């Protein structure tokens, strides 16, 4: 194993910042009270949770009463989609896209089995949704539109403001899974006209297992769980206090740094893309401009993404694949299929997601190692020999 480590999988998770860890530590030891308890130990923790709610709301341009803490993006998505379906009388209609994260897609498929109708909208070759297809899909039974802010695999940003305006015009609930965007790009809830927004702390250098849901004031859905009065009864159960504190601190720091982060990451991203595209038969996936500042997704033709990842790992480079091979499925990523890639090209995809701590030296190192890895794998590839 190589002694050098280059972490380029920030889209999957990020390391917890030192400042965030420091903010969390007291709530594991000294401030351990239950925030629902009336004694002083409980009250001091309740105050800290509410302060974290205020910080989270401020970072998003929301009011504290619109922020609900959850275990992460997946739970937030489930609360919205299932909660809206429970609230809707009879079987209704849901609009989403074909490239959503499984935390939305799989819930929609379950709701479909239960009797609701779901429209999975197609995207263009860049993974971008045409807002007019959203409006065309609306029926009198449509009760929710759920479109991700940015795709987790190929990094393409969606035209949320246009979609939000359409949803508002038709008085339909609009939800966005913004897990990949929050802390990376500015979020303007009013411009986007979203009713619900999901986020997850571990995507912006916060702890794992904690997230939040923005719910616009006045919008009602039925809770999934019953149990207690915590989080406005929308997510009952004793709060993950250290996690909540960590989320708020991480979000606060991330949002402050967004202008600098965008400039830095876009510069590194573009340098990496330019270098990778110099290799023969490499294709960039996702929109060339309307994409996350740190996302690079490319397909290396004639080789498996998994083989590239293992070879890169031996060089100390951590990235991820758009292929589902490792899960035992022979099908490529649903995202890459939706943008029109054939199976072989899709299986050769690799995502490099840049984040805090990455440098030009890292990019140089990756661009030094990747060509040799690709050349070696292509020479032994059965795909190329049979192609």
N, C-alpha and C positions, 0 to 999 in steps of 0.2 A: 504494500500500500504506500502511495506517495505521501511524503511528510507534509506537503503543502495542501491547504484546504481552501477551496473557493466555493462558497455557498451561493448557488443561483436557483434556489427553490422557494423564494419568498412568497410566491403565489400560493404555496401549500401551507407554509407557516413561517413565522418569524421569531427570532430570539427575543426574549423579554429584556427590555432596557433596564439598566441599573437603577435609574430614577424610579421606574415603575415598581421594581422589586422592593426598593426601599420604602415606597409608599404603602406597599402591601404588608410587609413584615409585622408591624405592630398588631395587625388584626388576626394574626395567627397566635399571638402570645398575650400581650397586655390587654388589648381591647377585644376580648373574646365573647362579649355578651351577645345574647340573641336580640336583634333589633326590634322584636315584637314585645320584649319584656319591659315592664314599667319602671323597674329599678334603675339606679344610676348607670350601672354597667350596660344595661340595654339601651338606655336613652342616649348615651354617648356614641354608641354604634349606630343607632337610628339617625342621629345627626350627621354622622359621617356618610351613611348611605344616601341621605337626601342631598348632601353637599355634592356627592358624586353624580347624582341625578342632574343637579343644576349645571355642573361642569359639562356633562354629556349633552344636555339640551343646548347649552350655549355654543358648543363646538358645532352643532348641527343647525343652529338657528331655529330651534324649537323652544317650547316652554316646558318646564320640568314635568308638568302633569301629562305630557305627551310621550314620556320616556318610560319604558317597561324593561326591566332587566330579565334576561333569559339565560339559557345555557349556551347559546350561540346562534349562528345563522340558520341552521337546520331547524331548530325548535321554533325560532321566530317565523320562518316560512310556514311551518305546519300550523302554528297558532293562527296565522292570517287566513290561509287557504281553507283549512278545515273549519275554522271559526266562522268565516264568511258563508261557507256552505251550510253549516248548522243553522245560521241565522236566516238564510234564504228559505222561503216557504216552497216546498216541493222541489222537484229537480230543475236545476237551472243550467246556465251555460257559462263556461270559463274560457277566457282567451289567454294563451301564453305563446311562447316561441319554441321552435324545435331544438334550440341550443341551450335551454336553461340548464342550470345545475340539477343534479339528480334530487336535491332537496326540494326542488319545485316540481320537476318532471314526474318523479315517482308518486308524489302526493296527488298530482293531477290525474295520473293513471289510476290510482286507487279510487279517487272520486268518480272517475269515469265508470269503473266497475260497479260502483254503488248506485249508478243511475244518472249522474250528471253528464252533460255533453261537454266535451273539451275540443277546442280548436288549437292545434299546434301549428302556428304560423311559420312558413318557410322564410329563409334569409337569403341574401345574395351571396355571391362567391367570396365576399369579404366577411360574411357573418353578420351583416347589418340588416336590420328590419326596416321595411318601407312602412312608414306610419299609415299610409292609405290602406294597407292590407288590414290593419287593426280596425279602422273604421268600417271597412267592407265586411268584416267578420261579425260585427255587433248585431245581435238580435234582441227582441223584446225580453228574452230570458237571460241575457248576459248580466251577471251580477258582480264579476270581478275580472280585471285584466292584470296579469302578473308578468312583467318583463324585467329581466336583469339589467342592471346599470352597465356592466361590462362583463364580457365573457371570461371565465376563469382559465380557459385553455388558450384561446387565440387573442385575447386582450381587446377585442373590438368593443368600442363604446356604442351604446344604443341612443337613438334620438329621443330621450325621455321627455324633453319639454314638449315636443310635438305630440307624443303619445299621451302625456298628461293632459294636454289641452283637449284632446279628443275624448278622453275618459270623463273629464269635467263637463264637457258639452252634453254628453249623454247621461250624466249623473250616475256613472258606474265607478265602483271602488277601484282604485289604482294602487297596486303594490309593486315595489321593486326590491329585488335581492341585490343589495349594494355592497355585499361583503368584499368584493375586490376593489371598490372605489373609495369607500370611506377611509380617510387618513392618507389617501394617495392623490386625490383630486378634490377641488372645492365642491361642496354639496349645497345646492340652493333649493330647499324644500318648496319654497313658494313658487319659484320659476318652474320646477318640475311638476308641481301640482300633485304630488304623491299623497296618498292617504296613509300608506304604510311603507316603512323602510326597514329592512333587516341588515344587521351588521354583526361582526364577530371580532372580538378583541385580539385574537392571536394573529390576525392579518396585518395589524399595525403595531407590532412589538409589545403587545399586551399578553396576558396569560391565556392559556387554553381553557375551554370549558365555560366561558362566559361571553355573553353577547347582549344585544339590546334590540328592542323593537320600537320604532317611532310609530305612534298611532295618532293621527290627526284628531284634534278635539272634536267631539260630536259624532264621530264615526263609531258605529256599534257592531260588534261581532260577538258570538257566543264563546265563552271560555271552553277550552278543551278539557281542562282538569277542574276538579272540585277539591277543596281541602281547607283553605284558609283565606284570609283577607289580603295577603301580601300581593304587591304589584297590582293593586286595584282589582283583585280577584281574577285578573287575566292570566297570571302565572303564579298560582298559590304555591307555598312551600318556603321554608326558611331560606333567605337570600344567601348566595355565595358571597359573603361580605368581602373577603380579601380580593376575590375576582372582580367584584364591582368597583372597588377602590382602584385596582390595577387598570381596569378598562378605562375609567374616567381620566386617570393620569396619562395613560398611553395616548388616548384620543386627543387630549389637550396638547400634548407635545407634538403629535403628528400633524395636527391641523396648523399649529404655529409654523411648522417647517415646510408646509406644502409648496410655497413658491420656490424655495431653494431646491426642494426634492424634485420637483418637476423638471427644472433646468438640468440638474445633475443627472437624473436617471434617463431623461430623453437623450442626452448627449452620449451616455454610455450605451444605451439601447441602440441608437443609430449606428454607432461605431461597430457594435457586435453584429448587427444585421448586415452592414456593408461588408464586413470581413467574411461572414459565413456565406454570403451570396457569391463570393469569388470562387467558392468550391463548385466543381461541376455538378450540375443537376441537383441543385438545392432550391427549394421553393419557399417563399415567405407565406405563412398562413395568417389570415386576419387583415384588417384594414391597414394600409400603409401609413396613414396619418391619424385617423380616429381610433387610437388604441391606447391602452394603459401605458404610462411613461416607462415602466420597467419590464414590459412583456415582449419577449422574442419567441415566436413559435415558427419553426422551420421543419420542412420534410426533406430528409436525405433519401433520394430515390435508391432503390435496389437493396436497402438494408433495413433491418428491424430496429425500431426505436429502443426496444429493451436492450439489445446488444450494444447499442451506442451508450446507453446509460451506464451499463455495467463497466464498459471500457473507460468511460469518463470517470467513474467512481474510483477506478484503479489509479487514476491520475489526480485524485483528490477533488474532483469537480462534481458537485451535487446539482442535478437538474431533474426534470421529470418528463414523462412520455404522455402523448395523447392517445396512445394505443391501450386497448384493454387486455392485451395478451396476458399480463401478469395476473389478471383476475380469473384466468382459465377460459376466457371467452376468445373466440377467433374473430369476433366482430371488432372493427376499429371504433374509435371514439364516435359517438353520435354527432358531436359537433363537427368533426372533420368530414363525416359523411354528408351532413346537412349543407356544407359549403361546396360539395361536389367532388371531393377527392376520391379517387379510386382506392380500393382496399390496400394495394401495395404502397402507394404514396402515403396514405393515412397511417399505415403501420410504421412508417419510417419517420414519424414526427417526434420532435423533442421540444420541450418548453424550457427556456431559460428565463427565470423571473428574477429581476434585479431588485435590490432593496438597500436599506441602510447598511453601510459598511462596505458595499462593493466599490471598487476603484478602477481606474484605467489599467492599472497593473493586472487586475483580475481579468479584464477583457483581453489584454495582450496574452495572458497565460492560456486562456481558453482558445483563442485564435491560433496559438502555437500548437496546441495539442489536438484540436478537432480534426484538421486535415489528415493527419497520420492515422487517426482512429478510423475515419471514414474510408481511407484508402485500403487499410488492412481488412476491414470488414467487407468491403466490396469485392476484394480479391477472393474471399472464401464464401461469398454469398450464393446460395442456391437460387435465389430470386433472379439475380443477374444472369446466371448461367442458363436458366430456363427461359429468360425474357428475350 
